[in-house]
Amino acid sequence: MPKMLKSELARAHRERLLVRFTRPFEGGSFRGYVLDVGPRFFLLLTIGDDGVRFNGFSCLRLVDVRRLNVPHKYAFFIVAAQKKLKEKPPRRPKIAVGDLESLLISANHKFPLVTIHREKVDPDICHIGRILDVKRGRVSMLEIGPDAFWDKKPTSYRLAEITRVDFGGQYEEALHLVGGSPIIPARGQ
């Protein structure tokens, strides 16, 4: 990963500049504000598909960033629209981006649902739920489905397969509102 990319993301964070970039897994682009940059992942306050309103947070791998624009070409318009719409950015959550294990645990402590993506393994599927454990290179989570019903048993995924982690978005909030908090199964069940 080029040092220039990491330094541009760090500059966007320092100067609070709106960024835009693509990734090899999506057809469109990401827009948002860089809130922290770690060795492998960075934290982004995302702007939703409407192009103006905030929609949660994403932690994305640095190696997946393509065509980074710092600042975003239409930053003036987006920032002006946000002000007129009284769109206030949420407080920056204390998410550890030093390593993936800490990232998952800290996101799980701050938000009721965490979404993991394994885009190289299955680009069309994401896994949403509560992190139960992170150890030996795996994450165990109890998942909630698109019907807002919780699974009965946890599922385990390899950390090396995780390409993106989301939390605090409108979809996660809606799922939690309807599905509530899970009943965590006792160990060994």
GIRABEL-V588613 format. One record per residue. N is the residue number from 1. RES is the residue in three letters. SS is DSSP state (H for helix, E for strand, - for the rest). PHI is phi in whole degrees, -180 to 180 (* if undefined). PSI is psi in degrees with one decimal (NA if undefined). Layout:
# GIRABEL-V588613
n:N res:RES ss:SS phi:PHI psi:PSI
n:N res:RES ss:SS phi:PHI psi:PSI
This chain:
# GIRABEL-V588613
n:1 res:MET ss:- phi:* psi:125.3
n:2 res:PRO ss:- phi:-62 psi:139.9
n:3 res:LYS ss:H phi:-61 psi:-31.7
n:4 res:MET ss:H phi:-61 psi:-39.7
n:5 res:LEU ss:H phi:-62 psi:-48.0
n:6 res:LYS ss:H phi:-64 psi:-38.7
n:7 res:SER ss:H phi:-70 psi:-32.5
n:8 res:GLU ss:H phi:-69 psi:-40.2
n:9 res:LEU ss:H phi:-66 psi:-40.1
n:10 res:ALA ss:H phi:-64 psi:-39.3
n:11 res:ARG ss:H phi:-65 psi:-42.6
n:12 res:ALA ss:H phi:-60 psi:-39.6
n:13 res:HIS ss:H phi:-66 psi:-50.1
n:14 res:ARG ss:H phi:-60 psi:-43.9
n:15 res:GLU ss:H phi:-95 psi:3.5
n:16 res:ARG ss:- phi:53 psi:50.8
n:17 res:LEU ss:- phi:-97 psi:140.0
n:18 res:LEU ss:E phi:-71 psi:134.6
n:19 res:VAL ss:E phi:-120 psi:161.3
n:20 res:ARG ss:E phi:-141 psi:139.2
n:21 res:PHE ss:E phi:-159 psi:166.2
n:22 res:THR ss:E phi:-115 psi:167.1
n:23 res:ARG ss:E phi:-136 psi:156.9
n:24 res:PRO ss:- phi:-71 psi:-9.1
n:25 res:PHE ss:- phi:-96 psi:-18.6
n:26 res:GLU ss:- phi:-116 psi:153.2
n:27 res:GLY ss:- phi:-78 psi:-30.4
n:28 res:GLY ss:- phi:-97 psi:-153.6
n:29 res:SER ss:E phi:-127 psi:162.7
n:30 res:PHE ss:E phi:-100 psi:143.3
n:31 res:ARG ss:E phi:-133 psi:143.8
n:32 res:GLY ss:E phi:165 psi:-167.3
n:33 res:TYR ss:E phi:-116 psi:128.7
n:34 res:VAL ss:E phi:-75 psi:124.7
n:35 res:LEU ss:E phi:-105 psi:-21.1
n:36 res:ASP ss:E phi:-168 psi:151.5
n:37 res:VAL ss:E phi:-130 psi:122.9
n:38 res:GLY ss:- phi:-108 psi:-172.7
n:39 res:PRO ss:- phi:-65 psi:-35.6
n:40 res:ARG ss:- phi:-123 psi:-27.3
n:41 res:PHE ss:E phi:-123 psi:156.5
n:42 res:PHE ss:E phi:-132 psi:152.9
n:43 res:LEU ss:E phi:-99 psi:128.5
n:44 res:LEU ss:E phi:-124 psi:129.2
n:45 res:LEU ss:E phi:-81 psi:112.4
n:46 res:THR ss:E phi:-89 psi:150.6
n:47 res:ILE ss:E phi:-106 psi:129.3
n:48 res:GLY ss:- phi:-69 psi:-176.4
n:49 res:ASP ss:- phi:-64 psi:-20.2
n:50 res:ASP ss:- phi:-73 psi:-10.4
n:51 res:GLY ss:- phi:83 psi:0.8
n:52 res:VAL ss:- phi:-134 psi:-44.0
n:53 res:ARG ss:- phi:-85 psi:146.3
n:54 res:PHE ss:E phi:-72 psi:145.0
n:55 res:ASN ss:E phi:-144 psi:64.5
n:56 res:GLY ss:E phi:80 psi:-161.3
n:57 res:PHE ss:E phi:-130 psi:148.4
n:58 res:SER ss:E phi:-131 psi:140.9
n:59 res:CYS ss:E phi:-111 psi:119.6
n:60 res:LEU ss:E phi:-122 psi:149.7
n:61 res:ARG ss:E phi:-73 psi:136.8
n:62 res:LEU ss:H phi:-61 psi:-39.4
n:63 res:VAL ss:H phi:-64 psi:-16.5
n:64 res:ASP ss:H phi:-93 psi:-5.9
n:65 res:VAL ss:E phi:-75 psi:131.1
n:66 res:ARG ss:E phi:-130 psi:152.6
n:67 res:ARG ss:E phi:44 psi:57.0
n:68 res:LEU ss:E phi:-74 psi:128.1
n:69 res:ASN ss:E phi:-114 psi:114.5
n:70 res:VAL ss:E phi:-126 psi:110.8
n:71 res:PRO ss:- phi:-80 psi:167.9
n:72 res:HIS ss:- phi:-56 psi:139.8
n:73 res:LYS ss:- phi:-55 psi:-36.2
n:74 res:TYR ss:- phi:-109 psi:30.4
n:75 res:ALA ss:H phi:-57 psi:-41.6
n:76 res:PHE ss:H phi:-57 psi:-49.5
n:77 res:PHE ss:H phi:-62 psi:-48.8
n:78 res:ILE ss:H phi:-62 psi:-45.8
n:79 res:VAL ss:H phi:-65 psi:-42.4
n:80 res:ALA ss:H phi:-64 psi:-42.4
n:81 res:ALA ss:H phi:-65 psi:-40.9
n:82 res:GLN ss:H phi:-60 psi:-40.6
n:83 res:LYS ss:H phi:-66 psi:-44.2
n:84 res:LYS ss:H phi:-67 psi:-32.2
n:85 res:LEU ss:- phi:-85 psi:-0.2
n:86 res:LYS ss:- phi:57 psi:37.9
n:87 res:GLU ss:- phi:-84 psi:103.9
n:88 res:LYS ss:- phi:-96 psi:135.5
n:89 res:PRO ss:- phi:-69 psi:141.6
n:90 res:PRO ss:- phi:-68 psi:162.0
n:91 res:ARG ss:- phi:-63 psi:146.1
n:92 res:ARG ss:- phi:-69 psi:120.7
n:93 res:PRO ss:- phi:-75 psi:149.5
n:94 res:LYS ss:- phi:-81 psi:88.0
n:95 res:ILE ss:- phi:-111 psi:128.6
n:96 res:ALA ss:- phi:-84 psi:119.6
n:97 res:VAL ss:- phi:-107 psi:13.3
n:98 res:GLY ss:- phi:-65 psi:-37.5
n:99 res:ASP ss:- phi:-153 psi:162.3
n:100 res:LEU ss:H phi:-65 psi:-37.5
n:101 res:GLU ss:H phi:-60 psi:-50.1
n:102 res:SER ss:H phi:-64 psi:-37.9
n:103 res:LEU ss:H phi:-59 psi:-50.2
n:104 res:LEU ss:H phi:-63 psi:-44.1
n:105 res:ILE ss:H phi:-66 psi:-44.6
n:106 res:SER ss:H phi:-68 psi:-39.0
n:107 res:ALA ss:H phi:-64 psi:-39.4
n:108 res:ASN ss:H phi:-65 psi:-32.9
n:109 res:HIS ss:H phi:-74 psi:-31.5
n:110 res:LYS ss:H phi:-93 psi:-21.4
n:111 res:PHE ss:- phi:-131 psi:147.7
n:112 res:PRO ss:- phi:-71 psi:-24.9
n:113 res:LEU ss:- phi:-135 psi:144.1
n:114 res:VAL ss:E phi:-126 psi:137.4
n:115 res:THR ss:E phi:-111 psi:129.0
n:116 res:ILE ss:E phi:-114 psi:145.3
n:117 res:HIS ss:E phi:-119 psi:138.4
n:118 res:ARG ss:- phi:-124 psi:67.4
n:119 res:GLU ss:- phi:-68 psi:-25.7
n:120 res:LYS ss:- phi:-76 psi:-31.3
n:121 res:VAL ss:- phi:-83 psi:-48.3
n:122 res:ASP ss:- phi:-147 psi:90.6
n:123 res:PRO ss:- phi:-66 psi:-17.9
n:124 res:ASP ss:- phi:-99 psi:1.7
n:125 res:ILE ss:- phi:-123 psi:139.0
n:126 res:CYS ss:E phi:-125 psi:159.4
n:127 res:HIS ss:E phi:-120 psi:121.9
n:128 res:ILE ss:E phi:-117 psi:134.6
n:129 res:GLY ss:E phi:170 psi:-154.7
n:130 res:ARG ss:E phi:-108 psi:133.6
n:131 res:ILE ss:E phi:-77 psi:126.4
n:132 res:LEU ss:E phi:-98 psi:-35.9
n:133 res:ASP ss:E phi:-162 psi:148.7
n:134 res:VAL ss:E phi:-134 psi:111.4
n:135 res:LYS ss:E phi:-163 psi:157.5
n:136 res:ARG ss:- phi:49 psi:40.7
n:137 res:GLY ss:- phi:75 psi:16.1
n:138 res:ARG ss:E phi:-134 psi:154.7
n:139 res:VAL ss:E phi:-119 psi:133.2
n:140 res:SER ss:E phi:-108 psi:129.8
n:141 res:MET ss:E phi:-141 psi:148.3
n:142 res:LEU ss:E phi:-96 psi:122.5
n:143 res:GLU ss:E phi:-99 psi:151.7
n:144 res:ILE ss:E phi:-114 psi:134.4
n:145 res:GLY ss:- phi:-87 psi:173.9
n:146 res:PRO ss:- phi:-65 psi:-11.5
n:147 res:ASP ss:- phi:-89 psi:1.8
n:148 res:ALA ss:- phi:70 psi:21.4
n:149 res:PHE ss:- phi:-103 psi:138.7
n:150 res:TRP ss:E phi:-83 psi:141.7
n:151 res:ASP ss:- phi:-65 psi:158.4
n:152 res:LYS ss:- phi:-85 psi:-29.0
n:153 res:LYS ss:- phi:-126 psi:147.8
n:154 res:PRO ss:- phi:-73 psi:159.4
n:155 res:THR ss:E phi:-120 psi:148.4
n:156 res:SER ss:E phi:-116 psi:140.0
n:157 res:TYR ss:E phi:-132 psi:150.4
n:158 res:ARG ss:E phi:-75 psi:132.3
n:159 res:LEU ss:H phi:-61 psi:-35.7
n:160 res:ALA ss:H phi:-62 psi:-20.0
n:161 res:GLU ss:H phi:-87 psi:-12.3
n:162 res:ILE ss:- phi:-79 psi:124.6
n:163 res:THR ss:- phi:-109 psi:-16.7
n:164 res:ARG ss:E phi:-160 psi:145.7
n:165 res:VAL ss:E phi:-133 psi:128.9
n:166 res:ASP ss:E phi:-121 psi:154.1
n:167 res:PHE ss:E phi:-166 psi:155.3
n:168 res:GLY ss:- phi:76 psi:10.2
n:169 res:GLY ss:- phi:-84 psi:168.9
n:170 res:GLN ss:H phi:-63 psi:-37.6
n:171 res:TYR ss:H phi:-68 psi:-45.2
n:172 res:GLU ss:H phi:-60 psi:-42.0
n:173 res:GLU ss:H phi:-62 psi:-42.6
n:174 res:ALA ss:H phi:-66 psi:-42.9
n:175 res:LEU ss:H phi:-60 psi:-43.8
n:176 res:HIS ss:H phi:-68 psi:-38.2
n:177 res:LEU ss:H phi:-59 psi:-44.0
n:178 res:VAL ss:H phi:-82 psi:-44.8
n:179 res:GLY ss:H phi:-86 psi:-18.0
n:180 res:GLY ss:- phi:68 psi:-165.9
n:181 res:SER ss:- phi:-90 psi:148.7
n:182 res:PRO ss:- phi:-79 psi:161.4
n:183 res:ILE ss:- phi:-93 psi:111.9
n:184 res:ILE ss:- phi:-75 psi:124.2
n:185 res:PRO ss:- phi:-67 psi:147.8
n:186 res:ALA ss:- phi:-68 psi:151.1
n:187 res:ARG ss:- phi:-56 psi:139.6
n:188 res:GLY ss:- phi:89 psi:-2.3
n:189 res:GLN ss:- phi:-94 psi:NA
